[in-house]
Amino acid sequence: MRKVGEPFARSVQDLGFSAVIGPNLSAYLHSEHRVWLDNRAVCQLFTEFSLRHGLPVIFHTYLEDSLVHQDWLVEYLRLNPTQAFIATGFDCKGGNNSRFVARRIRLLERVQDRAGRPIRIVLHNVLSRVRVARLAHQAFPGRVHLLGRSVVLRSLKGSRLEFDAAGRSSWVKASAGHSPGLELFLQNANRLDEALADMIPGFSAS
């Protein structure tokens, strides 16, 4: 936070970002657990700084089983009635575990119910996992947003996104006619949009 000041705010404004997602500091049972309150304070301070400078900030938090953490998140939404978005994800390769994903989405639903208003969910690390996107869409119809970081990085490295009939995604080395770069990214992005539209009716409307 010491390095985030006026020059940072001005540069973000000049670049015209649609959204700015804050730090994603977790509180799992390893070294970070000892500084959980400090991590949470950093997230809040960054959000406050961004809002004060007119930046379109979205609060980020990993979801945990702890009722204390859920209580805190509900209180955060109550104290910030204009905050309609929550960014979250499934770290430690949790996006590959169906039971883990389903439980976290149920936790999000409970937070929304307790907050008493619809919330929009930004998932930052499940972009090409149609199965996860479908679960989220069922819980938050028309209110799920996916980030394209993985598609950008893999496209720049020369990978092509493919989907099988069941909606499972895979990355394969692009052929000679598809060199790494922006063109390959656009092709992968279009392929992803088509897969989401075909496999999750109504998803693209969000």
Secondary structure, 3 states (H helix, E strand, C coil): CCCCCHHHHHHHHHHCCCCEECCCCCCCCCHHHHHHHHHHHHHHHHHHHHHHCCCCEEEECCCCCCHHHHHHHHHHHHHCCCCCEEEECCCCCHHHCHHHHHHHHHHHHHHHHHHCCCCEEEECCCCCCHHHHHHHHHHCCCCEEECCHHHHHHHHCCEEEEECCCCCEEEEECCCCCCCCHHHHHHHHHHHHHHHHHHCCCCCCC
